[in-house]
Amino acid sequence: MPRISVGPGEQNMEDQLKELAREIISDLSALDPAYSKELLSDFVSELFLAQAKQSQQAERRRRQAQGIAEAKARGVRFGRPEAVLPEDFEVFHRAWRDGKMTAREAAEACGLSRATFCHAAASREQAESCAG
């Protein structure tokens, strides 16, 4: 069987697995041969099932990432829709920034939650600092 080259971390894992295999063989040899054969058979079955499940999950994640990439390429937008800001948002934003209103008052006047108002205000200020 060809030997697969492994990195330093994988080599340590391989050494640990070999040591574990030696311990299992030692423990199995002390048992009744029929019982040890059954245990070994169950162990191998579980090992193959775990590997199959891991491969299946990896394939599912790969296909999911591919689907998301294709959807984004088509212009599909994920997440919550953006909040629609009222036309007079800038008036309340300026009043809040000048200290004439609290964020809660400005948000209520705009018909937004406080968090949405603060997020929109921060976005506007960032756009202004980049533009100016």
N, C-alpha and C positions, 0 to 999 in steps of 0.2 A: 504494500500500500504506500503511495507517495506521501512524503512528509510535508506538511503545510508549514510555511514559515510564519512565525508569530512575532509580535512586538514584545517589548520588555514586560509590560503589564499582563499581556496574554500568556507569556511564558510562566509567570508566577501562578496564574490561574491554572495553567496546564499542570504544573508541579503539584498544586494543591489537589487537583482532581485525581492525579496518579496516586497520591498518598491516601486519599479517601478510598480509592478503588482497592488499594492494598488492605486497608482496614476492613472493608466490606468482605473481601475474599477471606481474610483471616477469621472474621466472625462467622461467615457462612460455612467454612470448613469444619467448625466445631458443632454444627447442627446436623440433624438427620438429613441425609442426602435428598430425600423426596421433598422435605419441607424447604430446604435451602434452594432447591430447583424452583419451587413454587414462588418463593420470595424473590428470587432473581428474575423470574418471568414477569412478576408483577412490577418490579422495579423498572425493567426494560420497557414494558408497556407504558408506564407512567412517563418515562423519559421521552418516548416517541410522541405520546400525546401532548406533552408540554412543548416539544419542538414544533409540532404541527400547529398548535394554538399560537405560538409566538410567530410563526411564519404567516399564519392567517391574519393576525393583527397587523403585522408589518405591511402586508399587501393591502389591507383595508386602509391603513394610514396613507400609503402611497397613492391609492386611487382617490381618496378623499382630497389630498393635497392637489392632485391633478385636476379634479373637478372644481376646486376652489379657484385655481389658477385660470382655468378655462372660463369660469363665470366672471372673474374680474376682467379678463381680456374682452369679454362681451359687454362690460360696463355695469355688471350687477354690483350693487352697493350693499354691503353687509352692515348689520347693526341697526340701531334705532334711527329713524329718520331725523334729520336736523330740525330743531325747533324753528318755527317761523317767527321772526322778530317783528314787532309792530313797527309801523312807519316812524313813530315818534321815539323809538328806542334811543336814538342819539341824544335827545333832550334829557331823558332820565339818566342816561349813562353820564352825561356831563354834570348833571345835578349831584349824582352820587360821587363822582370823582372830585367835585368841588366841596364836598362835605355838607351839602344842603339836604341830602336824603341819606338814609341808611340803605344798605344793600337790600334789606327786606322790603322797605317801603318802595324802592325803585322797582324791585321785582314784581311786587303786587300791582303797581301802577301799570306795568307792562303786561300783566297777565301771565307771568312766568314764575317758575320756582326760583328760589334764591340761588340755588346751584346753577341753574341754566342761565340766569342773569349774569352771575359772576363769570361763568365760562365764556359767554358771549362778550362780556366787557373785556376780559383778558385777551380774547382773540382780536377784538378791535384794536386794543392798545398795542398788541404785538404787530398787527398789520400797519398801524400808524408809525411805529418806531422803525420798521423795515422800509417803509416808503419815504419817510422824511429824514 
